[in-house]
Amino acid sequence: MKDNKAIATAAVAGLFALTSLGLAGTAAAEDKPEKCYGIVKAGKNDCQTSSHACAGQNKTDGEGMSWIYVPQGTCEKIVGGTLKPKS
């Protein structure tokens, strides 16, 4: 009877460990940023484009060349968002 309890305890501990590892891998992938073009509000871009040299200098909402960093896998879920500059 004691052996069954030890086996059950070890099995449950193993499941918790596997679940934790799976969640940690998912979080790490989501933390990696990617550039997202076409969704930036005026004055809120992250960096240089072909029309200006620094962050916060885009003049209109949704400029196709202006980008911001978003978590990986998020950009293409946003209306108007693209991973490549728009002309």
C-alpha positions in Angstrom: 0.0 0.0 0.0 2.8 2.4 0.8 4.5 1.7 -2.5 1.3 2.7 -4.4 1.1 5.9 -2.5 4.7 6.7 -3.3 4.2 5.9 -7.0 1.1 8.1 -7.1 2.9 11.0 -5.4 5.8 10.7 -7.9 3.4 10.6 -10.8 1.6 13.7 -9.7 4.8 15.5 -9.1 6.0 14.6 -12.6 2.8 16.0 -14.1 3.3 19.3 -12.3 6.9 19.5 -13.5 5.9 18.8 -17.1 3.1 21.3 -17.0 5.4 24.0 -15.6 8.0 23.3 -18.3 5.4 23.6 -21.0 4.1 26.9 -19.7 7.7 28.3 -19.3 8.4 27.5 -23.0 5.3 29.2 -24.1 6.0 32.4 -22.1 9.6 32.5 -23.5 8.3 32.5 -27.1 5.8 35.2 -26.4 8.4 37.5 -24.8 10.5 37.6 -28.0 9.5 40.9 -29.7 9.0 41.5 -33.4 8.6 44.6 -35.5 5.0 45.3 -36.4 4.4 47.8 -39.2 1.2 49.8 -40.1 -0.4 49.9 -36.6 1.5 52.8 -35.0 -0.3 55.9 -33.7 1.1 59.3 -34.7 4.2 60.0 -32.6 4.4 56.6 -31.0 6.8 54.7 -33.4 9.7 52.8 -31.9 12.5 53.8 -34.2 13.9 55.0 -37.5 12.1 54.7 -40.9 12.9 55.9 -44.4 11.0 59.2 -43.7 12.5 60.1 -40.3 15.5 59.2 -38.1 14.1 58.6 -34.6 11.4 57.2 -32.4 8.2 59.2 -31.9 8.5 61.1 -35.2 5.8 59.6 -37.4 3.2 62.2 -38.4 0.1 60.1 -39.0 -1.7 57.0 -37.6 -1.0 53.7 -39.4 2.1 54.8 -41.4 3.2 51.7 -43.4 6.9 52.3 -42.8 6.6 53.0 -39.0 6.8 50.1 -36.6 6.6 49.2 -32.9 7.8 46.1 -31.1 5.0 43.7 -30.1 5.3 40.2 -28.6 6.1 37.5 -31.2 3.0 36.2 -32.9 0.9 39.3 -32.1 1.4 41.5 -35.1 -0.6 39.6 -37.7 -3.5 39.3 -35.3 -3.9 43.1 -35.2 -6.0 44.7 -38.0 -3.6 46.4 -40.4 -0.5 44.8 -38.8 2.2 43.3 -41.0 5.7 42.0 -40.4 7.0 43.9 -43.5 7.0 47.6 -44.2 4.1 48.9 -46.4 4.8 51.4 -49.1 
